[in-house]
Each structure stands twice: as structure tokens, then as C-alpha cells.
């Protein structure tokens, strides 16, 4: 099943600048409404449920990827600093990114 032609924000009924908290609330509300166990006689409910899952996952994935890319840009800017002057939090994020990149 491919939903690439659709805007995931529109599927969840949220604007593109919605917060993570608002997106999660919309996802949970719609997932409960269209869950196949709650709508056993409606074949379209299962399709809608899958579409809602896809939308939420694609938004979360794209936001996480943007965060990783932003971190990589900052890391590149800070790479010429000595290690003791580099931001420890940024170094932690860089290590987390490297860990998850290896384990895909």
C-alpha cells in the first residue's frame, strides 16, 4: 500500500507547523476512531487506519531526519574546535546518530 501522493499532515487533519504533542493527539484520536477492532464490519476502516499510521510514521521519520541533518551541519561547523570546547550535548547527539545509522 502506497500513500505517497497524499500529504501526511492533511491525513491527520493538522497544519504543517503542528507540535509533536498535537500530532500525537490527532494520531491517537483517529487511530482509535478507525481501528479495525472497533469497526469490524467496515472494510474501509482498516485502510483508513493504515493510512493514519503511515502519515504519523512518515511525519515522525522526516522530523527525526531533519534533526539528524541539522545536528550533522552543526557538528561540521564545530569540527575545527578542540574537543574540550565542543558542546557535550552535540557530541552526545552525534554519537546517537552514529549508533542508529550503524544499526539500520
N, C-alpha and C positions, 0 to 999 in steps of 0.2 A: 504494500500500500504506500503510495507516494502522495504527499500533500504539498509538494514544492511550489505549486502555483499560488498558494494561499499565504497571506500574512499571518504569522502566528499570533501577533497581538490582536488582530481582528477576530481570530478564532476564540480567544479568551475574552473578547469584548473590552480590551484595555488599551489606553493610549501608549505610544512608544516610550514615553517618559515615566511610565508607571514604576513605582518602587517594587522591590523584591517582595515586600510584605503584601502589597496589593495584588501582585501577580499570583502569589501562593494562595491567597484567599479566593481569587477568581477561579483558579485551577481546582481547588478543593470543592468549591460550590458546584462548579459544572461537572466535575468528576462524580460527585455524589448524585447529581441530578440524572446523568446519563449512564450510570454504571449498569452493566448488563444484568447483574443480580437484582437490581431494583426494577428493571424493565425487561422481564423475561420474554414477553410477547412482542416486543418491538425490535425488529432486526436492525433498524436504523440507529437505535441507541448504542449498540456495540460499535458501529462505525464512528459515530459521533464521539464516543468515549476514546477510541483510538486516536481520533483527530485532536482531541483535547490533550491527550498525553503527549502526542508528537509536538504540539505547539509549545507546551510548557518546557519540554526537554530541549527543544531547539533554542528557545529563548535563554534558558539557563546555560546551555553549551556556548552560545555566541557571547553571552556576557562573561563567562569564565575565560573564553579565548581572548576576549578584548583585555581583560585584566592581566592575563599572562603576557600578551603582546606589549601592553603598557609597562609591565614590570621589566620586560626584556629591553625596552628602549631606555628606561631609567638605568638599568644595570649597565648598558653600553655607555651611557653618559658618565656614570660613576666609576667605570672600569679603570680610569687612569689615576684614581685616588689610591693612596696606600690603604691596605686592609683595615688598619686601626681607625681610619677616618670614614670608611664606608658605613652606611647605615645598616645596623644589625638586622632590623626588620626586613629591609630589602634583601639582604643576604639570605635570610630565612625563606622568603618568598621564592627566591631564585632556586634554592635547594629543593623546595617543594615542587616547583615546576619541573626541575630535572628528574626528580623521583617519579612523577606521574608520566613524564614523557618516556622514560625507560620502560615503565610497566604497562604500556598500552598494548 
